[in-house]
């Protein structure tokens, strides 16, 4: 695979936020100072806006063309949360048009943009997110109840709500998008419309390098309809209990490189998407030309994940030299009837996985979205264009010391998951194979150690 990603080119002019009135202070809101520095830098043709060492509180920021936002080593930027600073807008979330608050960091319709340095950007996700009881210790649960008494029970699951607005919003469910007044009515339950932390939309030549992005309200980093994106040597973090706390969700993007980055998050670690269902397929923008290498993923739902929103297609992706440890699933492809779209030409090689809770590999077309702010997908009429396909996937030189299940495949019919090759793969597991509805699965030097019993497959084809 030949994947070339262009880096931003930014002038060497310097703008220090202190010169615009910024203060390292526990209560002073630096939003105006930061944004003024960014705006002037962009207006003058670009350069570096520097945030020096210190603690800086700020509201949401809009990073514009030709600007590098640079955080010095001990810079800690804490974002606020308020109804006034974060208005509700229509945006794309989970592959379809949805209401969300504006993101703490927005980069939109911009080119030559960078966020660099060794500092920390904190999205204040703890002020936004609900928490499921079973995901935390009893001591953590007791501390949450001291902050808010609002609890929702769904079956056997208790969900702590940080505010009454969040509690009411979850109880009301997804708003009626056919209502012309829906945006105004949504403001009554503002807190439930959690934004992604870093929203990158319709951009070209974007670089994220060295910075820690942590504590996101929903997804951490979300590039959408963007070309030439580089993520290099970042730390992307969320608590393990963070609802929808994905690390990075690359959606309908082209020419992407993610390298030398560590993920420890509350949902999927490295995730590739391309929109959801018929609405998404009206836009012909697959995710393609993606190179992910030398990354580590801890405490995530999945180490590397494709889907479930994959309706515009995903192709020409290379993942190599990565480590996934302690994730619920190692390598996960997920989709569902209704998505449509084709996932093909994906290569994964030189991957080490350890202590995977469930499947080392799973290719599943029976995925159901379970979300405490559930959008719902019932009673959906489907046609042939709604059928998704996984084809021409290579998994090579991959080892996993333990998983509950080695390889699980669950297609809609035999044609929907086909031409998968496993080469030089070794997995220790409780159950070796769980296979339904597939064709042409090739095993070349595959060893599955099921409860200590070695099962070796060489030059075998399963149909």
ZAMARGU-4260 file (C-alpha; in steps of 0.2 Angstrom, whole numbers, plus 5000, padded with zeros to 4 digits):
<rodrens>
0) 5000/5000/5000 | 5006/5017/4995 | 4999/5030/5007 | 5006/5048/5007 | 5000/5061/5019
5) 5004/5079/5017 | 5009/5089/5032 | 5003/5107/5035 | 5015/5121/5031 | 5014/5135/5044
10) 5024/5152/5045 | 5036/5155/5059 | 5028/5170/5066 | 5025/5169/5085 | 5010/5174/5095
15) 5010/5171/5114 | 4993/5171/5122 | 4999/5181/5137 | 5001/5196/5125 | 4982/5195/5122
20) 4978/5195/5141 | 4978/5177/5145 | 4981/5172/5163 | 4987/5156/5172 | 4973/5157/5185
25) 4960/5145/5192 | 4945/5155/5188 | 4949/5167/5174 | 4941/5162/5158 | 4954/5164/5144
30) 4942/5160/5129 | 4943/5178/5123 | 4962/5180/5124 | 4965/5163/5116 | 4952/5166/5102
35) 4959/5184/5098 | 4977/5177/5097 | 4971/5163/5085 | 4960/5175/5074 | 4974/5188/5072
40) 4987/5174/5068 | 4976/5167/5054 | 4971/5185/5048 | 4990/5189/5046 | 4994/5173/5036
45) 4997/5161/5050 | 5010/5156/5063 | 5011/5148/5080 | 5000/5153/5095 | 5009/5148/5110
50) 5001/5143/5127 | 5015/5144/5140 | 5017/5133/5155 | 5003/5135/5168 | 4984/5131/5171
55) 4973/5140/5159 | 4954/5139/5160 | 4945/5142/5143 | 4928/5141/5134 | 4927/5133/5117
60) 4940/5137/5103 | 4939/5138/5084 | 4956/5135/5077 | 4958/5143/5059 | 4968/5140/5044
65) 4987/5142/5045 | 4987/5142/5064 | 4998/5130/5075 | 4991/5130/5093 | 5007/5125/5103
70) 5006/5120/5121 | 5023/5121/5131 | 5028/5106/5142 | 5018/5111/5158 | 5003/5119/5150
75) 4987/5113/5156 | 4971/5119/5147 | 4955/5115/5156 | 4939/5118/5146 | 4923/5125/5154
80) 4905/5118/5152 | 4891/5131/5151 | 4874/5133/5141 | 4880/5150/5136 | 4897/5146/5129
85) 4892/5130/5121 | 4876/5133/5110 | 4867/5118/5102 | 4870/5115/5084 | 4865/5102/5070
90) 4881/5092/5067 | 4886/5074/5062 | 4887/5061/5076 | 4887/5042/5075 | 4886/5044/5056
95) 4870/5054/5055 | 4863/5072/5057 | 4861/5075/5076 | 4860/5090/5088 | 4875/5092/5099
100) 4883/5106/5109 | 4898/5114/5099 | 4914/5105/5103 | 4927/5112/5115 | 4939/5112/5100
105) 4932/5115/5082 | 4943/5115/5066 | 4931/5117/5051 | 4933/5122/5033 | 4952/5125/5037
110) 4969/5120/5030 | 4986/5120/5037 | 4982/5118/5055 | 4991/5110/5069 | 4990/5107/5088
115) 5007/5103/5095 | 5018/5102/5110 | 5019/5092/5126 | 5004/5100/5136 | 4987/5094/5141
120) 4970/5098/5134 | 4956/5093/5146 | 4938/5092/5139 | 4929/5092/5156 | 4920/5076/5151
125) 4916/5072/5169 | 4904/5087/5169 | 4895/5080/5154 | 4895/5061/5155 | 4883/5049/5163
130) 4891/5034/5171 | 4885/5016/5172 | 4886/5008/5190 | 4894/4992/5185 | 4909/5001/5177
135) 4915/5009/5193 | 4919/5004/5211 | 4907/5006/5225 | 4918/5020/5232 | 4918/5029/5215
140) 4899/5027/5214 | 4897/5034/5232 | 4907/5049/5227 | 4896/5052/5212 | 4880/5051/5222
145) 4887/5065/5233 | 4888/5076/5217 | 4871/5072/5210 | 4856/5061/5216 | 4849/5058/5199
150) 4849/5039/5194 | 4841/5031/5179 | 4837/5012/5179 | 4836/5002/5163 | 4834/4984/5167
155) 4847/4979/5179 | 4858/4994/5175 | 4859/5010/5185 | 4865/5026/5176 | 4871/5040/5186
160) 4867/5057/5179 | 4878/5072/5182 | 4863/5085/5182 | 4844/5085/5181 | 4845/5092/5163
165) 4854/5076/5158 | 4842/5065/5168 | 4827/5073/5159 | 4835/5072/5142 | 4839/5054/5143
170) 4821/5050/5149 | 4814/5060/5134 | 4825/5051/5122 | 4830/5057/5105 | 4821/5073/5099
175) 4809/5074/5085 | 4820/5080/5070 | 4804/5084/5060 | 4799/5097/5072 | 4804/5114/5066
180) 4807/5120/5084 | 4817/5105/5089 | 4833/5115/5092 | 4825/5127/5104 | 4816/5113/5113
185) 4832/5104/5115 | 4840/5118/5125 | 4828/5113/5139 | 4838/5097/5141 | 4855/5104/5136
190) 4866/5093/5146 | 4862/5077/5136 | 4869/5083/5120 | 4887/5079/5124 | 4899/5085/5110
195) 4915/5077/5104 | 4930/5085/5111 | 4940/5089/5095 | 4929/5091/5079 | 4939/5092/5063
200) 4927/5094/5048 | 4930/5098/5030 | 4949/5101/5032 | 4965/5098/5023 | 4982/5096/5030
205) 4980/5094/5049 | 4993/5089/5062 | 4990/5083/5080 | 5007/5080/5088 | 5014/5077/5105
210) 4999/5084/5115 | 4988/5074/5128 | 4969/5075/5124 | 4959/5069/5138 | 4943/5068/5147
215) 4931/5071/5132 | 4912/5073/5134 | 4909/5060/5120 | 4922/5055/5107 | 4939/5062/5109
220) 4945/5066/5092 | 4933/5066/5077 | 4940/5070/5060 | 4926/5070/5047 | 4927/5073/5028
225) 4945/5078/5030 | 4961/5075/5020 | 4979/5074/5025 | 4977/5071/5043 | 4992/5066/5054
230) 4991/5061/5072 | 5009/5058/5079 | 5015/5054/5097 | 4999/5060/5106 | 4992/5053/5122
235) 4973/5051/5120 | 4965/5046/5136 | 4948/5044/5145 | 4942/5035/5161 | 4938/5017/5157
240) 4920/5021/5162 | 4918/5035/5150 | 4902/5033/5140 | 4905/5034/5121 | 4923/5039/5126
245) 4931/5033/5110 | 4949/5038/5106 | 4949/5043/5088 | 4935/5040/5075 | 4941/5043/5058
250) 4925/5046/5047 | 4925/5048/5028 | 4943/5054/5028 | 4956/5052/5015 | 4975/5051/5017
255) 4977/5048/5036 | 4992/5043/5046 | 4991/5039/5065 | 5008/5034/5073 | 5017/5033/5089
260) 5001/5037/5099 | 4995/5029/5115 | 4976/5026/5118 | 4968/5022/5135 | 4950/5026/5134
265) 4932/5021/5139 | 4926/5015/5122 | 4934/5010/5105 | 4952/5015/5104 | 4956/5017/5086
270) 4941/5017/5075 | 4937/5019/5057 | 4920/5025/5051 | 4911/5031/5036 | 4893/5036/5040
275) 4877/5027/5044 | 4864/5019/5033 | 4854/5026/5018 | 4856/5044/5023 | 4875/5043/5024
280) 4876/5033/5007 | 4869/5049/4998 | 4887/5056/5000 | 4900/5047/4991 | 4915/5049/5003
285) 4923/5033/5009 | 4937/5032/5021 | 4952/5027/5012 | 4971/5028/5012 | 4974/5026/5030
290) 4991/5020/5038 | 4991/5016/5057 | 5007/5011/5065 | 5017/5010/5081 | 5002/5013/5092
295) 4997/5006/5109 | 4979/5004/5115 | 4974/5000/5133 | 4958/4999/5142 | 4947/5001/5127
300) 4931/4992/5120 | 4942/4988/5105 | 4960/4990/5100 | 4957/4993/5082 | 4939/4994/5076
305) 4930/4997/5060 | 4911/5002/5060 | 4898/5000/5065 | 4895/5016/5054 | 4903/5011/5038
310) 4890/5014/5025 | 4900/5025/5013 | 4914/5011/5012 | 4931/5009/5019 | 4946/5003/5009
315) 4965/5003/5007 | 4969/5003/5026 | 4986/4997/5033 | 4988/4993/5052 | 5005/4987/5058
320) 5017/4986/5072 | 5004/4990/5086 | 5000/4983/5103 | 4983/4980/5111 | 4982/4976/5129
325) 4968/4973/5141 | 4955/4978/5128 | 4938/4970/5128 | 4940/4965/5110 | 4957/4965/5100
330) 4952/4968/5082 | 4934/4971/5078 | 4924/4974/5062 | 4906/4978/5066 | 4891/4982/5055
335) 4872/4978/5053 | 4859/4976/5041 | 4854/4993/5035 | 4872/5000/5034 | 4876/4994/5017
340) 4893/4999/5011 | 4909/4989/5007 | 4924/4986/5018 | 4939/4979/5008 | 4958/4979/5006
345) 4962/4980/5024 | 4979/4974/5030 | 4984/4971/5048 | 5001/4964/5052 | 5014/4963/5066
350) 5001/4965/5080 | 5004/4960/5098 | 4988/4957/5109 | 4988/4952/5127 | 4974/4948/5139
355) 4959/4952/5128 | 4943/4950/5138 | 4932/4943/5124 | 4936/4940/5105 | 4954/4942/5098
360) 4946/4944/5081 | 4927/4947/5078 | 4918/4951/5061 | 4900/4954/5066 | 4885/4960/5056
365) 4873/4958/5070 | 4879/4974/5079 | 4866/4983/5089 | 4869/5000/5096 | 4866/5001/5115
370) 4867/5018/5121 | 4860/5027/5135 | 4854/5041/5123 | 4848/5028/5111 | 4844/5034/5093
375) 4835/5018/5089 | 4835/5008/5073 | 4819/4997/5074 | 4806/4994/5061 | 4819/4999/5047
380) 4814/4993/5029 | 4829/4986/5020 | 4834/4983/5002 | 4849/4975/4993 | 4859/4992/4995
385) 4857/4990/5014 | 4867/4974/5015 | 4885/4977/5021 | 4900/4967/5015 | 4917/4963/5022
390) 4929/4957/5008 | 4948/4955/5005 | 4955/4957/5023 | 4972/4951/5028 | 4978/4947/5046
395) 4996/4943/5046 | 5010/4940/5060 | 4998/4942/5074 | 4999/4935/5092 | 4987/4935/5106
400) 4992/4927/5123 | 4974/4925/5129 | 4956/4929/5123 | 4939/4922/5127 | 4936/4917/5109
405) 4950/4916/5096 | 4940/4921/5080 | 4922/4925/5078 | 4913/4928/5061 | 4894/4932/5060
410) 4889/4937/5043 | 4871/4940/5036 | 4874/4927/5023 | 4889/4918/5015 | 4892/4931/5003
415) 4893/4946/5015 | 4910/4940/5024 | 4922/4933/5011 | 4940/4932/5007 | 4948/4933/5024
420) 4966/4927/5026 | 4974/4923/5042 | 4993/4920/5040 | 5005/4917/5054 | 4992/4920/5068
425) 4993/4912/5086 | 4980/4914/5099 | 4977/4907/5116 | 4959/4906/5120 | 4945/4897/5129
430) 4936/4894/5113 | 4945/4893/5096 | 4931/4897/5083 | 4914/4904/5082 | 4909/4904/5064
435) 4892/4908/5055 | 4888/4914/5037 | 4905/4916/5028 | 4915/4910/5013 | 4933/4908/5008
440) 4941/4910/5025 | 4960/4905/5023 | 4971/4899/5037 | 4989/4898/5033 | 5000/4893/5049
445) 4986/4897/5061 | 4988/4891/5079 | 4973/4892/5091 | 4977/4885/5108 | 4960/4881/5116
450) 4961/4878/5135 | 4978/4871/5132 | 4974/4860/5117 | 4984/4866/5102 | 4974/4867/5085
455) 4984/4870/5070 | 4978/4875/5053 | 4989/4876/5038 | 4984/4879/5020 | 4966/4877/5024
460) 4951/4885/5017 | 4934/4886/5026 | 4918/4888/5016
</rodrens>
